[in-house]
Amino acid sequence: MSDYLVNPKSTARGGILVLHPWWGLNNVIKGFCDRLAENGYHALAVDLYDGKVASTVAEAEKLSGTLI
């Protein structure tokens, strides 16, 4: 898996597990994790699609169907 982990530069306030929407672990989710780290949290986004990212609804439906 290609999970995304970021750590705060200051004293940690805790940790947050981030689950991506059906689009996959894209740059929007990575940016969200980066913002969490800037605010003092360890953030781990688990990549449920093993590196694949959808750009259309049809692709997202197909990827989300692989989890069942």
CHARMM-style PDB file with segment names, atoms N, HN, CA, C and O in Angstrom:
ATOM      1  N   MET     1       0.837  -1.192   0.000  1.00  0.00      PROA
ATOM      2  CA  MET     1       0.000   0.000   0.000  1.00  0.00      PROA
ATOM      3  C   MET     1       0.871   1.241   0.000  1.00  0.00      PROA
ATOM      4  O   MET     1       2.002   1.226   0.485  1.00  0.00      PROA
ATOM      5  N   SER     2       0.345   2.284  -0.535  1.00  0.00      PROA
ATOM      6  HN  SER     2      -0.574   2.297  -0.929  1.00  0.00      PROA
ATOM      7  CA  SER     2       1.065   3.553  -0.556  1.00  0.00      PROA
ATOM      8  C   SER     2       0.349   4.552   0.347  1.00  0.00      PROA
ATOM      9  O   SER     2      -0.157   5.574  -0.117  1.00  0.00      PROA
ATOM     10  N   ASP     3       0.314   4.244   1.638  1.00  0.00      PROA
ATOM     11  HN  ASP     3       0.725   3.414   2.014  1.00  0.00      PROA
ATOM     12  CA  ASP     3      -0.315   5.124   2.613  1.00  0.00      PROA
ATOM     13  C   ASP     3       0.443   6.440   2.682  1.00  0.00      PROA
ATOM     14  O   ASP     3       1.568   6.545   2.194  1.00  0.00      PROA
ATOM     15  N   TYR     4      -0.183   7.448   3.294  1.00  0.00      PROA
ATOM     16  HN  TYR     4      -1.097   7.363   3.691  1.00  0.00      PROA
ATOM     17  CA  TYR     4       0.424   8.769   3.409  1.00  0.00      PROA
ATOM     18  C   TYR     4       0.474   9.141   4.881  1.00  0.00      PROA
ATOM     19  O   TYR     4      -0.566   9.271   5.527  1.00  0.00      PROA
ATOM     20  N   LEU     5       1.686   9.315   5.419  1.00  0.00      PROA
ATOM     21  HN  LEU     5       2.531   9.209   4.895  1.00  0.00      PROA
ATOM     22  CA  LEU     5       1.882   9.657   6.817  1.00  0.00      PROA
ATOM     23  C   LEU     5       2.639  10.970   6.906  1.00  0.00      PROA
ATOM     24  O   LEU     5       3.679  11.146   6.271  1.00  0.00      PROA
ATOM     25  N   VAL     6       2.106  11.894   7.702  1.00  0.00      PROA
ATOM     26  HN  VAL     6       1.261  11.751   8.217  1.00  0.00      PROA
ATOM     27  CA  VAL     6       2.816  13.146   7.979  1.00  0.00      PROA
ATOM     28  C   VAL     6       2.854  13.343   9.488  1.00  0.00      PROA
ATOM     29  O   VAL     6       1.922  12.981  10.206  1.00  0.00      PROA
ATOM     30  N   ASN     7       3.951  13.924   9.947  1.00  0.00      PROA
ATOM     31  HN  ASN     7       4.709  14.218   9.364  1.00  0.00      PROA
ATOM     32  CA  ASN     7       4.157  14.167  11.364  1.00  0.00      PROA
ATOM     33  C   ASN     7       4.313  15.662  11.611  1.00  0.00      PROA
ATOM     34  O   ASN     7       4.851  16.379  10.767  1.00  0.00      PROA
ATOM     35  N   PRO     8       3.845  16.134  12.763  1.00  0.00      PROA
ATOM     36  CA  PRO     8       3.975  17.554  13.077  1.00  0.00      PROA
ATOM     37  C   PRO     8       5.420  17.926  13.379  1.00  0.00      PROA
ATOM     38  O   PRO     8       6.203  17.090  13.832  1.00  0.00      PROA
ATOM     39  N   LYS     9       5.764  19.169  13.128  1.00  0.00      PROA
ATOM     40  HN  LYS     9       5.128  19.848  12.760  1.00  0.00      PROA
ATOM     41  CA  LYS     9       7.113  19.648  13.436  1.00  0.00      PROA
ATOM     42  C   LYS     9       7.215  20.052  14.907  1.00  0.00      PROA
ATOM     43  O   LYS     9       8.311  20.116  15.465  1.00  0.00      PROA
ATOM     44  N   SER    10       6.082  20.321  15.522  1.00  0.00      PROA
ATOM     45  HN  SER    10       5.192  20.269  15.068  1.00  0.00      PROA
ATOM     46  CA  SER    10       6.055  20.703  16.930  1.00  0.00      PROA
ATOM     47  C   SER    10       5.601  19.512  17.773  1.00  0.00      PROA
ATOM     48  O   SER    10       5.459  18.400  17.264  1.00  0.00      PROA
ATOM     49  N   THR    11       5.380  19.751  19.043  1.00  0.00      PROA
ATOM     50  HN  THR    11       5.495  20.654  19.456  1.00  0.00      PROA
ATOM     51  CA  THR    11       4.894  18.707  19.937  1.00  0.00      PROA
ATOM     52  C   THR    11       3.549  18.194  19.445  1.00  0.00      PROA
ATOM     53  O   THR    11       2.644  18.978  19.158  1.00  0.00      PROA
ATOM     54  N   ALA    12       3.423  16.895  19.349  1.00  0.00      PROA
ATOM     55  HN  ALA    12       4.158  16.258  19.582  1.00  0.00      PROA
ATOM     56  CA  ALA    12       2.197  16.289  18.809  1.00  0.00      PROA
ATOM     57  C   ALA    12       1.033  16.436  19.777  1.00  0.00      PROA
ATOM     58  O   ALA    12       1.186  16.306  20.992  1.00  0.00      PROA
ATOM     59  N   ARG    13      -0.138  16.712  19.204  1.00  0.00      PROA
ATOM     60  HN  ARG    13      -0.262  16.818  18.217  1.00  0.00      PROA
ATOM     61  CA  ARG    13      -1.370  16.812  19.973  1.00  0.00      PROA
ATOM     62  C   ARG    13      -2.155  15.511  19.924  1.00  0.00      PROA
ATOM     63  O   ARG    13      -3.141  15.355  20.644  1.00  0.00      PROA
ATOM     64  N   GLY    14      -1.730  14.581  19.087  1.00  0.00      PROA
ATOM     65  HN  GLY    14      -0.929  14.708  18.502  1.00  0.00      PROA
ATOM     66  CA  GLY    14      -2.424  13.308  18.932  1.00  0.00      PROA
ATOM     67  C   GLY    14      -2.270  12.814  17.510  1.00  0.00      PROA
ATOM     68  O   GLY    14      -1.484  13.356  16.733  1.00  0.00      PROA
ATOM     69  N   GLY    15      -3.018  11.790  17.177  1.00  0.00      PROA
ATOM     70  HN  GLY    15      -3.656  11.350  17.808  1.00  0.00      PROA
ATOM     71  CA  GLY    15      -2.963  11.217  15.843  1.00  0.00      PROA
ATOM     72  C   GLY    15      -4.351  11.062  15.257  1.00  0.00      PROA
ATOM     73  O   GLY    15      -5.322  10.838  15.981  1.00  0.00      PROA
ATOM     74  N   ILE    16      -4.438  11.182  13.943  1.00  0.00      PROA
ATOM     75  HN  ILE    16      -3.650  11.364  13.355  1.00  0.00      PROA
ATOM     76  CA  ILE    16      -5.718  11.082  13.246  1.00  0.00      PROA
ATOM     77  C   ILE    16      -5.569  10.118  12.070  1.00  0.00      PROA
ATOM     78  O   ILE    16      -4.632  10.219  11.279  1.00  0.00      PROA
ATOM     79  N   LEU    17      -6.505   9.191  11.976  1.00  0.00      PROA
ATOM     80  HN  LEU    17      -7.266   9.109  12.619  1.00  0.00      PROA
ATOM     81  CA  LEU    17      -6.577   8.276  10.842  1.00  0.00      PROA
ATOM     82  C   LEU    17      -7.537   8.873   9.822  1.00  0.00      PROA
ATOM     83  O   LEU    17      -8.687   9.168  10.146  1.00  0.00      PROA
ATOM     84  N   VAL    18      -7.072   9.049   8.603  1.00  0.00      PROA
ATOM     85  HN  VAL    18      -6.138   8.809   8.340  1.00  0.00      PROA
ATOM     86  CA  VAL    18      -7.868   9.673   7.544  1.00  0.00      PROA
ATOM     87  C   VAL    18      -8.239   8.608   6.517  1.00  0.00      PROA
ATOM     88  O   VAL    18      -7.367   7.918   5.992  1.00  0.00      PROA
ATOM     89  N   LEU    19      -9.516   8.478   6.236  1.00  0.00      PROA
ATOM     90  HN  LEU    19     -10.225   9.039   6.663  1.00  0.00      PROA
ATOM     91  CA  LEU    19      -9.988   7.564   5.193  1.00  0.00      PROA
ATOM     92  C   LEU    19     -10.421   8.387   3.988  1.00  0.00      PROA
ATOM     93  O   LEU    19     -11.231   9.306   4.111  1.00  0.00      PROA
ATOM     94  N   HSD    20      -9.884   8.055   2.840  1.00  0.00      PROA
ATOM     95  HN  HSD    20      -9.226   7.308   2.740  1.00  0.00      PROA
ATOM     96  CA  HSD    20     -10.191   8.825   1.637  1.00  0.00      PROA
ATOM     97  C   HSD    20     -11.588   8.481   1.110  1.00  0.00      PROA
ATOM     98  O   HSD    20     -12.107   7.398   1.381  1.00  0.00      PROA
ATOM     99  N   PRO    21     -12.197   9.409   0.356  1.00  0.00      PROA
ATOM    100  CA  PRO    21     -13.482   9.109  -0.293  1.00  0.00      PROA
ATOM    101  C   PRO    21     -13.264   8.168  -1.477  1.00  0.00      PROA
ATOM    102  O   PRO    21     -12.146   7.711  -1.717  1.00  0.00      PROA
ATOM    103  N   TRP    22     -14.315   7.890  -2.196  1.00  0.00      PROA
ATOM    104  HN  TRP    22     -15.223   8.261  -2.000  1.00  0.00      PROA
ATOM    105  CA  TRP    22     -14.236   6.890  -3.261  1.00  0.00      PROA
ATOM    106  C   TRP    22     -13.313   7.262  -4.404  1.00  0.00      PROA
ATOM    107  O   TRP    22     -13.035   6.417  -5.256  1.00  0.00      PROA
ATOM    108  N   TRP    23     -12.831   8.481  -4.456  1.00  0.00      PROA
ATOM    109  HN  TRP    23     -13.056   9.167  -3.764  1.00  0.00      PROA
ATOM    110  CA  TRP    23     -11.897   8.901  -5.514  1.00  0.00      PROA
ATOM    111  C   TRP    23     -10.526   8.296  -5.315  1.00  0.00      PROA
ATOM    112  O   TRP    23      -9.789   8.096  -6.281  1.00  0.00      PROA
ATOM    113  N   GLY    24     -10.173   8.002  -4.078  1.00  0.00      PROA
ATOM    114  HN  GLY    24     -10.771   8.165  -3.294  1.00  0.00      PROA
ATOM    115  CA  GLY    24      -8.852   7.460  -3.779  1.00  0.00      PROA
ATOM    116  C   GLY    24      -8.005   8.457  -3.014  1.00  0.00      PROA
ATOM    117  O   GLY    24      -8.446   9.562  -2.698  1.00  0.00      PROA
ATOM    118  N   LEU    25      -6.793   8.051  -2.726  1.00  0.00      PROA
ATOM    119  HN  LEU    25      -6.434   7.154  -2.983  1.00  0.00      PROA
ATOM    120  CA  LEU    25      -5.858   8.886  -1.973  1.00  0.00      PROA
ATOM    121  C   LEU    25      -5.208   9.881  -2.935  1.00  0.00      PROA
ATOM    122  O   LEU    25      -4.119   9.648  -3.459  1.00  0.00      PROA
ATOM    123  N   ASN    26      -5.899  10.983  -3.149  1.00  0.00      PROA
ATOM    124  HN  ASN    26      -6.784  11.172  -2.723  1.00  0.00      PROA
ATOM    125  CA  ASN    26      -5.439  11.984  -4.111  1.00  0.00      PROA
ATOM    126  C   ASN    26      -4.764  13.156  -3.394  1.00  0.00      PROA
ATOM    127  O   ASN    26      -4.596  13.134  -2.174  1.00  0.00      PROA
ATOM    128  N   ASN    27      -4.386  14.160  -4.148  1.00  0.00      PROA
ATOM    129  HN  ASN    27      -4.523  14.178  -5.138  1.00  0.00      PROA
ATOM    130  CA  ASN    27      -3.676  15.308  -3.591  1.00  0.00      PROA
ATOM    131  C   ASN    27      -4.533  16.124  -2.630  1.00  0.00      PROA
ATOM    132  O   ASN    27      -3.994  16.772  -1.733  1.00  0.00      PROA
ATOM    133  N   VAL    28      -5.841  16.108  -2.794  1.00  0.00      PROA
ATOM    134  HN  VAL    28      -6.279  15.581  -3.523  1.00  0.00      PROA
ATOM    135  CA  VAL    28      -6.726  16.818  -1.873  1.00  0.00      PROA
ATOM    136  C   VAL    28      -6.622  16.201  -0.475  1.00  0.00      PROA
ATOM    137  O   VAL    28      -6.516  16.920   0.519  1.00  0.00      PROA
ATOM    138  N   ILE    29      -6.652  14.888  -0.406  1.00  0.00      PROA
ATOM    139  HN  ILE    29      -6.737  14.304  -1.214  1.00  0.00      PROA
ATOM    140  CA  ILE    29      -6.552  14.197   0.876  1.00  0.00      PROA
ATOM    141  C   ILE    29      -5.157  14.367   1.472  1.00  0.00      PROA
ATOM    142  O   ILE    29      -5.018  14.554   2.681  1.00  0.00      PROA
ATOM    143  N   LYS    30      -4.142  14.305   0.646  1.00  0.00      PROA
ATOM    144  HN  LYS    30      -4.255  14.153  -0.336  1.00  0.00      PROA
ATOM    145  CA  LYS    30      -2.780  14.523   1.140  1.00  0.00      PROA
ATOM    146  C   LYS    30      -2.619  15.941   1.688  1.00  0.00      PROA
ATOM    147  O   LYS    30      -1.964  16.145   2.709  1.00  0.00      PROA
ATOM    148  N   GLY    31      -3.212  16.907   1.015  1.00  0.00      PROA
ATOM    149  HN  GLY    31      -3.745  16.741   0.185  1.00  0.00      PROA
ATOM    150  CA  GLY    31      -3.179  18.294   1.495  1.00  0.00      PROA
ATOM    151  C   GLY    31      -3.900  18.449   2.827  1.00  0.00      PROA
ATOM    152  O   GLY    31      -3.469  19.213   3.691  1.00  0.00      PROA
ATOM    153  N   PHE    32      -5.000  17.717   2.987  1.00  0.00      PROA
ATOM    154  HN  PHE    32      -5.350  17.096   2.286  1.00  0.00      PROA
ATOM    155  CA  PHE    32      -5.732  17.727   4.249  1.00  0.00      PROA
ATOM    156  C   PHE    32      -4.845  17.185   5.370  1.00  0.00      PROA
ATOM    157  O   PHE    32      -4.803  17.748   6.464  1.00  0.00      PROA
ATOM    158  N   CYS    33      -4.141  16.093   5.093  1.00  0.00      PROA
ATOM    159  HN  CYS    33      -4.175  15.636   4.204  1.00  0.00      PROA
ATOM    160  CA  CYS    33      -3.213  15.525   6.073  1.00  0.00      PROA
ATOM    161  C   CYS    33      -2.087  16.508   6.400  1.00  0.00      PROA
ATOM    162  O   CYS    33      -1.687  16.633   7.557  1.00  0.00      PROA
ATOM    163  N   ASP    34      -1.586  17.191   5.399  1.00  0.00      PROA
ATOM    164  HN  ASP    34      -1.911  17.090   4.459  1.00  0.00      PROA
ATOM    165  CA  ASP    34      -0.537  18.191   5.625  1.00  0.00      PROA
ATOM    166  C   ASP    34      -1.032  19.290   6.561  1.00  0.00      PROA
ATOM    167  O   ASP    34      -0.295  19.732   7.442  1.00  0.00      PROA
ATOM    168  N   ARG    35      -2.272  19.732   6.376  1.00  0.00      PROA
ATOM    169  HN  ARG    35      -2.871  19.373   5.660  1.00  0.00      PROA
ATOM    170  CA  ARG    35      -2.845  20.770   7.243  1.00  0.00      PROA
ATOM    171  C   ARG    35      -3.021  20.253   8.674  1.00  0.00      PROA
ATOM    172  O   ARG    35      -2.816  20.998   9.633  1.00  0.00      PROA
ATOM    173  N   LEU    36      -3.396  18.992   8.818  1.00  0.00      PROA
ATOM    174  HN  LEU    36      -3.562  18.387   8.039  1.00  0.00      PROA
ATOM    175  CA  LEU    36      -3.499  18.419  10.157  1.00  0.00      PROA
ATOM    176  C   LEU    36      -2.136  18.434  10.846  1.00  0.00      PROA
ATOM    177  O   LEU    36      -2.038  18.767  12.027  1.00  0.00      PROA
ATOM    178  N   ALA    37      -1.089  18.074  10.111  1.00  0.00      PROA
ATOM    179  HN  ALA    37      -1.169  17.804   9.151  1.00  0.00      PROA
ATOM    180  CA  ALA    37       0.266  18.077  10.675  1.00  0.00      PROA
ATOM    181  C   ALA    37       0.703  19.494  11.042  1.00  0.00      PROA
ATOM    182  O   ALA    37       1.367  19.692  12.059  1.00  0.00      PROA
ATOM    183  N   GLU    38       0.339  20.470  10.230  1.00  0.00      PROA
ATOM    184  HN  GLU    38      -0.201  20.308   9.403  1.00  0.00      PROA
ATOM    185  CA  GLU    38       0.670  21.865  10.538  1.00  0.00      PROA
ATOM    186  C   GLU    38       0.004  22.314  11.836  1.00  0.00      PROA
ATOM    187  O   GLU    38       0.483  23.232  12.502  1.00  0.00      PROA
ATOM    188  N   ASN    39      -1.098  21.665  12.189  1.00  0.00      PROA
ATOM    189  HN  ASN    39      -1.487  20.919  11.648  1.00  0.00      PROA
ATOM    190  CA  ASN    39      -1.819  21.995  13.413  1.00  0.00      PROA
ATOM    191  C   ASN    39      -1.477  21.058  14.571  1.00  0.00      PROA
ATOM    192  O   ASN    39      -2.175  21.039  15.585  1.00  0.00      PROA
ATOM    193  N   GLY    40      -0.414  20.290  14.420  1.00  0.00      PROA
ATOM    194  HN  GLY    40       0.153  20.305  13.597  1.00  0.00      PROA
ATOM    195  CA  GLY    40       0.119  19.519  15.524  1.00  0.00      PROA
ATOM    196  C   GLY    40      -0.292  18.064  15.615  1.00  0.00      PROA
ATOM    197  O   GLY    40      -0.098  17.441  16.658  1.00  0.00      PROA
ATOM    198  N   TYR    41      -0.852  17.507  14.562  1.00  0.00      PROA
ATOM    199  HN  TYR    41      -1.009  18.013  13.714  1.00  0.00      PROA
ATOM    200  CA  TYR    41      -1.305  16.120  14.612  1.00  0.00      PROA
ATOM    201  C   TYR    41      -0.481  15.216  13.692  1.00  0.00      PROA
ATOM    202  O   TYR    41      -0.047  15.633  12.618  1.00  0.00      PROA
ATOM    203  N   HSD    42      -0.277  13.982  14.129  1.00  0.00      PROA
ATOM    204  HN  HSD    42      -0.630  13.644  15.001  1.00  0.00      PROA
ATOM    205  CA  HSD    42       0.195  12.944  13.221  1.00  0.00      PROA
ATOM    206  C   HSD    42      -1.026  12.584  12.377  1.00  0.00      PROA
ATOM    207  O   HSD    42      -2.120  12.435  12.920  1.00  0.00      PROA
ATOM    208  N   ALA    43      -0.866  12.445  11.090  1.00  0.00      PROA
ATOM    209  HN  ALA    43       0.023  12.566  10.648  1.00  0.00      PROA
ATOM    210  CA  ALA    43      -1.991  12.090  10.220  1.00  0.00      PROA
ATOM    211  C   ALA    43      -1.578  10.947   9.297  1.00  0.00      PROA
ATOM    212  O   ALA    43      -0.559  11.011   8.609  1.00  0.00      PROA
ATOM    213  N   LEU    44      -2.393   9.909   9.306  1.00  0.00      PROA
ATOM    214  HN  LEU    44      -3.220   9.857   9.865  1.00  0.00      PROA
ATOM    215  CA  LEU    44      -2.150   8.752   8.445  1.00  0.00      PROA
ATOM    216  C   LEU    44      -3.369   8.554   7.560  1.00  0.00      PROA
ATOM    217  O   LEU    44      -4.468   8.293   8.049  1.00  0.00      PROA
ATOM    218  N   ALA    45      -3.170   8.679   6.261  1.00  0.00      PROA
ATOM    219  HN  ALA    45      -2.277   8.892   5.863  1.00  0.00      PROA
ATOM    220  CA  ALA    45      -4.224   8.393   5.281  1.00  0.00      PROA
ATOM    221  C   ALA    45      -3.926   7.017   4.690  1.00  0.00      PROA
ATOM    222  O   ALA    45      -2.898   6.813   4.044  1.00  0.00      PROA
ATOM    223  N   VAL    46      -4.822   6.100   4.919  1.00  0.00      PROA
ATOM    224  HN  VAL    46      -5.657   6.265   5.444  1.00  0.00      PROA
ATOM    225  CA  VAL    46      -4.659   4.735   4.430  1.00  0.00      PROA
ATOM    226  C   VAL    46      -5.110   4.674   2.972  1.00  0.00      PROA
ATOM    227  O   VAL    46      -6.197   5.137   2.629  1.00  0.00      PROA
ATOM    228  N   ASP    47      -4.272   4.104   2.128  1.00  0.00      PROA
ATOM    229  HN  ASP    47      -3.388   3.728   2.407  1.00  0.00      PROA
ATOM    230  CA  ASP    47      -4.592   3.994   0.702  1.00  0.00      PROA
ATOM    231  C   ASP    47      -5.329   2.679   0.451  1.00  0.00      PROA
ATOM    232  O   ASP    47      -4.710   1.621   0.339  1.00  0.00      PROA
ATOM    233  N   LEU    48      -6.639   2.756   0.364  1.00  0.00      PROA
ATOM    234  HN  LEU    48      -7.143   3.615   0.455  1.00  0.00      PROA
ATOM    235  CA  LEU    48      -7.458   1.561   0.180  1.00  0.00      PROA
ATOM    236  C   LEU    48      -7.408   1.000  -1.232  1.00  0.00      PROA
ATOM    237  O   LEU    48      -7.787  -0.150  -1.458  1.00  0.00      PROA
ATOM    238  N   TYR    49      -6.939   1.809  -2.192  1.00  0.00      PROA
ATOM    239  HN  TYR    49      -6.632   2.742  -2.009  1.00  0.00      PROA
ATOM    240  CA  TYR    49      -6.926   1.377  -3.591  1.00  0.00      PROA
ATOM    241  C   TYR    49      -5.523   1.079  -4.113  1.00  0.00      PROA
ATOM    242  O   TYR    49      -5.329   0.944  -5.321  1.00  0.00      PROA
ATOM    243  N   ASP    50      -4.552   0.975  -3.222  1.00  0.00      PROA
ATOM    244  HN  ASP    50      -4.710   1.084  -2.240  1.00  0.00      PROA
ATOM    245  CA  ASP    50      -3.192   0.598  -3.596  1.00  0.00      PROA
ATOM    246  C   ASP    50      -2.605   1.473  -4.707  1.00  0.00      PROA
ATOM    247  O   ASP    50      -2.051   0.972  -5.686  1.00  0.00      PROA
ATOM    248  N   GLY    51      -2.740   2.789  -4.534  1.00  0.00      PROA
ATOM    249  HN  GLY    51      -3.190   3.196  -3.739  1.00  0.00      PROA
ATOM    250  CA  GLY    51      -2.134   3.741  -5.470  1.00  0.00      PROA
ATOM    251  C   GLY    51      -3.014   4.203  -6.608  1.00  0.00      PROA
ATOM    252  O   GLY    51      -2.644   5.134  -7.322  1.00  0.00      PROA
ATOM    253  N   LYS    52      -4.160   3.588  -6.801  1.00  0.00      PROA
ATOM    254  HN  LYS    52      -4.461   2.832  -6.220  1.00  0.00      PROA
ATOM    255  CA  LYS    52      -5.046   3.996  -7.897  1.00  0.00      PROA
ATOM    256  C   LYS    52      -5.916   5.164  -7.462  1.00  0.00      PROA
ATOM    257  O   LYS    52      -6.383   5.207  -6.324  1.00  0.00      PROA
ATOM    258  N   VAL    53      -6.134   6.111  -8.370  1.00  0.00      PROA
ATOM    259  HN  VAL    53      -5.754   6.076  -9.295  1.00  0.00      PROA
ATOM    260  CA  VAL    53      -6.968   7.283  -8.110  1.00  0.00      PROA
ATOM    261  C   VAL    53      -7.928   7.451  -9.270  1.00  0.00      PROA
ATOM    262  O   VAL    53      -7.529   7.375 -10.432  1.00  0.00      PROA
ATOM    263  N   ALA    54      -9.190   7.680  -8.958  1.00  0.00      PROA
ATOM    264  HN  ALA    54      -9.515   7.743  -8.014  1.00  0.00      PROA
ATOM    265  CA  ALA    54     -10.217   7.855  -9.985  1.00  0.00      PROA
ATOM    266  C   ALA    54     -10.349   9.327 -10.355  1.00  0.00      PROA
ATOM    267  O   ALA    54     -10.160  10.210  -9.519  1.00  0.00      PROA
ATOM    268  N   SER    55     -10.676   9.574 -11.614  1.00  0.00      PROA
ATOM    269  HN  SER    55     -10.830   8.856 -12.293  1.00  0.00      PROA
ATOM    270  CA  SER    55     -10.929  10.950 -12.055  1.00  0.00      PROA
ATOM    271  C   SER    55     -12.343  11.118 -12.597  1.00  0.00      PROA
ATOM    272  O   SER    55     -12.753  12.233 -12.917  1.00  0.00      PROA
ATOM    273  N   THR    56     -13.087  10.031 -12.701  1.00  0.00      PROA
ATOM    274  HN  THR    56     -12.754   9.124 -12.441  1.00  0.00      PROA
ATOM    275  CA  THR    56     -14.480  10.099 -13.139  1.00  0.00      PROA
ATOM    276  C   THR    56     -15.348   9.287 -12.171  1.00  0.00      PROA
ATOM    277  O   THR    56     -14.842   8.459 -11.414  1.00  0.00      PROA
ATOM    278  N   VAL    57     -16.635   9.533 -12.209  1.00  0.00      PROA
ATOM    279  HN  VAL    57     -17.046  10.205 -12.824  1.00  0.00      PROA
ATOM    280  CA  VAL    57     -17.560   8.791 -11.358  1.00  0.00      PROA
ATOM    281  C   VAL    57     -17.501   7.299 -11.685  1.00  0.00      PROA
ATOM    282  O   VAL    57     -17.502   6.465 -10.779  1.00  0.00      PROA
ATOM    283  N   ALA    58     -17.450   6.964 -12.967  1.00  0.00      PROA
ATOM    284  HN  ALA    58     -17.450   7.641 -13.702  1.00  0.00      PROA
ATOM    285  CA  ALA    58     -17.395   5.552 -13.372  1.00  0.00      PROA
ATOM    286  C   ALA    58     -16.147   4.868 -12.817  1.00  0.00      PROA
ATOM    287  O   ALA    58     -16.222   3.732 -12.349  1.00  0.00      PROA
ATOM    288  N   GLU    59     -15.006   5.546 -12.866  1.00  0.00      PROA
ATOM    289  HN  GLU    59     -14.945   6.469 -13.246  1.00  0.00      PROA
ATOM    290  CA  GLU    59     -13.773   4.976 -12.318  1.00  0.00      PROA
ATOM    291  C   GLU    59     -13.885   4.810 -10.802  1.00  0.00      PROA
ATOM    292  O   GLU    59     -13.445   3.801 -10.251  1.00  0.00      PROA
ATOM    293  N   ALA    60     -14.472   5.796 -10.134  1.00  0.00      PROA
ATOM    294  HN  ALA    60     -14.829   6.616 -10.582  1.00  0.00      PROA
ATOM    295  CA  ALA    60     -14.620   5.739  -8.675  1.00  0.00      PROA
ATOM    296  C   ALA    60     -15.543   4.581  -8.275  1.00  0.00      PROA
ATOM    297  O   ALA    60     -15.279   3.883  -7.295  1.00  0.00      PROA
ATOM    298  N   GLU    61     -16.614   4.382  -9.029  1.00  0.00      PROA
ATOM    299  HN  GLU    61     -16.829   4.948  -9.825  1.00  0.00      PROA
ATOM    300  CA  GLU    61     -17.508   3.263  -8.755  1.00  0.00      PROA
ATOM    301  C   GLU    61     -16.785   1.927  -8.910  1.00  0.00      PROA
ATOM    302  O   GLU    61     -16.960   1.011  -8.107  1.00  0.00      PROA
ATOM    303  N   LYS    62     -15.985   1.838  -9.943  1.00  0.00      PROA
ATOM    304  HN  LYS    62     -15.843   2.582 -10.596  1.00  0.00      PROA
ATOM    305  CA  LYS    62     -15.238   0.604 -10.183  1.00  0.00      PROA
ATOM    306  C   LYS    62     -14.240   0.334  -9.056  1.00  0.00      PROA
ATOM    307  O   LYS    62     -14.146  -0.789  -8.561  1.00  0.00      PROA
ATOM    308  N   LEU    63     -13.491   1.378  -8.650  1.00  0.00      PROA
ATOM    309  HN  LEU    63     -13.568   2.290  -9.053  1.00  0.00      PROA
ATOM    310  CA  LEU    63     -12.517   1.213  -7.575  1.00  0.00      PROA
ATOM    311  C   LEU    63     -13.194   0.860  -6.254  1.00  0.00      PROA
ATOM    312  O   LEU    63     -12.721  -0.018  -5.532  1.00  0.00      PROA
ATOM    313  N   SER    64     -14.278   1.525  -5.938  1.00  0.00      PROA
ATOM    314  HN  SER    64     -14.662   2.238  -6.524  1.00  0.00      PROA
ATOM    315  CA  SER    64     -14.942   1.253  -4.673  1.00  0.00      PROA
ATOM    316  C   SER    64     -15.531  -0.151  -4.654  1.00  0.00      PROA
ATOM    317  O   SER    64     -15.681  -0.745  -3.587  1.00  0.00      PROA
ATOM    318  N   GLY    65     -15.861  -0.680  -5.809  1.00  0.00      PROA
ATOM    319  HN  GLY    65     -15.739  -0.197  -6.676  1.00  0.00      PROA
ATOM    320  CA  GLY    65     -16.374  -2.045  -5.894  1.00  0.00      PROA
ATOM    321  C   GLY    65     -15.324  -3.099  -5.605  1.00  0.00      PROA
ATOM    322  O   GLY    65     -15.666  -4.247  -5.320  1.00  0.00      PROA
ATOM    323  N   THR    66     -14.053  -2.732  -5.672  1.00  0.00      PROA
ATOM    324  HN  THR    66     -13.775  -1.799  -5.903  1.00  0.00      PROA
ATOM    325  CA  THR    66     -12.979  -3.687  -5.390  1.00  0.00      PROA
ATOM    326  C   THR    66     -12.814  -3.953  -3.897  1.00  0.00      PROA
ATOM    327  O   THR    66     -12.117  -4.892  -3.513  1.00  0.00      PROA
ATOM    328  N   LEU    67     -13.441  -3.146  -3.059  1.00  0.00      PROA
ATOM    329  HN  LEU    67     -14.008  -2.384  -3.371  1.00  0.00      PROA
ATOM    330  CA  LEU    67     -13.303  -3.291  -1.605  1.00  0.00      PROA
ATOM    331  C   LEU    67     -14.235  -4.332  -1.026  1.00  0.00      PROA
ATOM    332  O   LEU    67     -14.058  -4.750   0.118  1.00  0.00      PROA
ATOM    333  N   ILE    68     -15.208  -4.752  -1.780  1.00  0.00      PROA
ATOM    334  HN  ILE    68     -15.352  -4.413  -2.709  1.00  0.00      PROA
ATOM    335  CA  ILE    68     -16.223  -5.682  -1.262  1.00  0.00      PROA
ATOM    336  C   ILE    68     -15.734  -7.112  -1.354  1.00  0.00      PROA
ATOM    337  OT1 ILE    68     -16.450  -8.035  -0.966  1.00  0.00      PROA
TER     338      ILE     68
END
